[in-house]
Amino acid sequence: MALKGNNMVIVIMGVLVLVMNMMAAVEAIVVDVASLNRSSFPAGFVFGTSSSAYISEKISDRSNGDVAVDSYHRYKEDVGIMKSINLYAYRFSISWSRILPSLQPFVTLFHWDLPQTLQDEYGGFFNSRIINDFEEYAEVCFKEFGDRVKYWITLNEPWTYSMNIYTSTNPYLASHYQLLAHAAIVKLYKTKY
């Protein structure tokens, strides 16, 4: 089956995330990038950047991440930088809601910010109930933002999430329900939107 349009963009972005994760696992990589430029990539390759909702990351001075890089307040400056370096896309999480009219938004529906209530009530991604709840959430997003958002990413780095969040229990079960939730949302989007 050939991928076209939005599907190809999602696959390319997914492959890039996978490659970046694999590179991060290697301590030292020597790459000669002096000869790389845009013509080094295939036609239609999307150059962009991304941000995420507040997630648990190591902060060197042991403070909290309430402000971090403060992109919420500095988005105009960030967009200016993105434009100045000729980027075409900006991926961000819906909970970090910054839908900007000057860039094409790529919205991530789940960036590791599962509502605590769902985790407490039935175990979150350890239970098939997450599929329906996630689908209802996605439908609200499609209805409310679909007129402005054409590119949707269902799950941010599901493998990393499962291995880091559920590593002491059962990361494979969590991955299983993430994949089923993803499939349900793709089906919803393709049949209704």
C-alpha positions as CSV (number, residue, x, y, z in Angstrom):
1,M,0.0,0.0,0.0
2,A,1.5,3.3,-1.0
3,L,1.4,6.2,1.4
4,K,0.4,9.6,0.2
5,G,0.0,13.1,1.6
6,N,-0.7,13.3,5.4
7,N,0.1,9.6,5.8
8,M,3.6,10.0,4.3
9,V,4.3,13.1,6.6
10,I,3.3,11.1,9.7
11,V,5.5,8.2,8.6
12,I,8.5,10.4,7.9
13,M,8.1,12.2,11.2
14,G,7.8,8.8,13.0
15,V,10.9,7.5,11.3
16,L,12.8,10.6,12.3
17,V,11.7,10.2,15.9
18,L,12.8,6.5,15.8
19,V,16.2,7.5,14.3
20,M,16.7,10.2,16.8
21,N,15.9,7.8,19.7
22,M,18.3,5.2,18.3
23,M,21.1,7.9,17.9
24,A,20.5,9.0,21.5
25,A,21.2,5.5,22.7
26,V,24.7,5.6,21.2
27,E,27.3,7.4,23.3
28,A,29.4,8.8,20.5
29,I,28.5,9.2,16.8
30,V,30.8,10.9,14.4
31,V,29.0,12.2,11.3
32,D,30.3,14.5,8.6
33,V,27.5,16.9,8.1
34,A,29.4,19.6,6.3
35,S,28.1,18.5,2.9
36,L,24.4,18.1,4.0
37,N,21.8,20.6,2.7
38,R,18.2,20.5,1.8
39,S,19.0,18.8,-1.6
40,S,20.4,15.9,0.5
41,F,16.8,14.9,1.4
42,P,14.0,13.6,-0.8
43,A,11.5,15.9,-2.4
44,G,8.6,16.6,-0.1
45,F,10.7,16.1,3.1
46,V,9.2,18.2,5.8
47,F,11.6,20.3,7.8
48,G,10.3,21.4,11.2
49,T,10.6,21.6,14.9
50,S,8.6,20.7,17.9
51,S,7.7,21.4,21.5
52,S,5.8,19.4,24.1
53,A,3.5,19.7,27.0
54,Y,5.1,19.7,30.4
55,I,6.6,16.3,30.9
56,S,9.0,14.9,33.4
57,E,12.4,15.8,32.4
58,K,15.7,16.2,34.3
59,I,16.3,19.8,35.3
60,S,20.0,20.4,36.1
61,D,19.5,22.9,38.9
62,R,16.8,20.7,40.6
63,S,14.2,23.4,40.2
64,N,10.8,22.7,38.7
65,G,9.8,23.0,35.0
66,D,7.1,25.5,35.4
67,V,8.9,28.1,33.2
68,A,11.6,26.0,31.5
69,V,12.3,27.7,28.1
70,D,9.1,29.7,28.5
71,S,7.9,29.1,25.0
72,Y,4.3,29.7,26.1
73,H,5.1,33.4,26.5
74,R,7.8,33.6,23.9
75,Y,6.0,31.9,21.0
76,K,6.2,35.0,18.8
77,E,10.0,35.0,19.1
78,D,10.0,31.2,18.6
79,V,7.9,31.5,15.4
80,G,10.3,34.2,14.2
81,I,13.2,31.9,14.7
82,M,11.4,29.1,12.9
83,K,10.7,31.3,9.9
84,S,14.2,32.7,9.8
85,I,15.7,29.2,9.5
86,N,13.1,28.2,6.8
87,L,11.2,25.5,8.7
88,Y,7.9,24.3,7.2
89,A,6.2,22.6,10.2
90,Y,5.8,23.0,13.9
91,R,4.7,20.0,16.0
92,F,3.2,20.7,19.4
93,S,1.0,19.0,21.9
94,I,-2.7,20.0,22.2
95,S,-2.3,20.5,25.9
96,W,0.4,23.1,25.1
97,S,-2.1,24.8,22.9
98,R,-0.4,27.1,20.6
99,I,-2.2,27.0,17.3
100,L,-0.5,29.7,15.3
101,P,-1.9,31.0,12.0
102,S,1.5,31.6,10.5
103,L,2.7,28.0,10.6
104,Q,1.1,24.6,9.7
105,P,0.3,23.0,13.0
106,F,1.1,19.3,13.7
107,V,-0.9,18.5,16.8
108,T,0.0,15.6,19.1
109,L,-3.0,14.2,21.0
110,F,-1.1,12.4,23.7
111,H,2.3,13.6,24.8
112,W,2.6,11.6,28.1
113,D,0.0,13.6,29.9
114,L,-2.6,10.9,30.7
115,P,-5.3,12.3,33.1
116,Q,-4.5,11.0,36.6
117,T,-8.2,10.0,37.1
118,L,-7.9,7.5,34.2
119,Q,-4.7,6.0,35.7
120,D,-6.3,5.8,39.1
121,E,-9.7,4.5,38.0
122,Y,-8.7,1.7,35.7
123,G,-4.9,1.7,35.2
124,G,-4.7,3.9,32.1
125,F,-3.0,2.1,29.2
126,F,-3.2,-1.2,31.1
127,N,-6.9,-1.4,30.4
128,S,-8.9,-1.6,27.2
129,R,-11.2,1.2,28.5
130,I,-8.5,3.6,27.5
131,I,-9.3,3.0,23.8
132,N,-12.9,4.5,24.1
133,D,-11.8,7.3,26.4
134,F,-8.9,8.3,24.1
135,E,-11.2,8.1,21.1
136,E,-13.8,10.4,22.7
137,Y,-11.0,12.9,23.5
138,A,-9.7,12.7,20.0
139,E,-13.1,13.3,18.6
140,V,-13.5,16.5,20.7
141,C,-10.1,17.7,19.3
142,F,-11.1,16.9,15.7
143,K,-14.4,18.7,16.1
144,E,-13.0,21.8,17.9
145,F,-9.7,22.2,16.0
146,G,-10.2,20.3,12.8
147,D,-10.9,23.5,10.8
148,R,-7.4,24.7,11.6
149,V,-5.5,21.5,12.1
150,K,-4.9,19.1,9.2
151,Y,-2.0,17.0,10.6
152,W,-2.6,14.9,13.7
153,I,-0.1,12.7,15.6
154,T,-1.9,10.3,17.9
155,L,0.8,9.3,20.3
156,N,4.2,10.8,21.0
157,E,6.9,8.2,21.1
158,P,4.7,5.3,22.4
159,W,7.7,2.9,22.8
160,T,9.6,5.4,24.9
161,Y,6.5,6.1,27.0
162,S,5.8,2.4,27.6
163,M,9.4,1.6,28.4
164,N,10.0,4.6,30.7
165,I,6.6,4.9,32.5
166,Y,5.6,1.2,32.7
167,T,9.0,-0.4,32.7
168,S,8.6,-1.9,36.2
169,T,5.2,-3.5,35.4
170,N,4.3,-4.5,31.8
171,P,5.4,-2.1,29.1
172,Y,4.2,-4.5,26.4
173,L,0.6,-4.4,27.6
174,A,0.7,-0.6,27.7
175,S,2.1,-0.6,24.1
176,H,-0.6,-3.0,23.0
177,Y,-3.4,-0.6,24.2
178,Q,-1.6,2.4,22.8
179,L,-1.6,0.7,19.4
180,L,-5.3,-0.2,19.6
181,A,-6.2,3.3,20.7
182,H,-4.2,4.7,17.7
183,A,-6.0,2.3,15.3
184,A,-9.4,3.4,16.7
185,I,-8.5,7.1,16.3
186,V,-7.2,6.6,12.7
187,K,-10.4,4.8,11.8
188,L,-12.5,7.5,13.4
189,Y,-10.7,10.3,11.5
190,K,-10.8,8.5,8.2
191,T,-14.5,7.6,8.4
192,K,-15.8,10.8,9.9
193,Y,-13.5,13.6,9.2
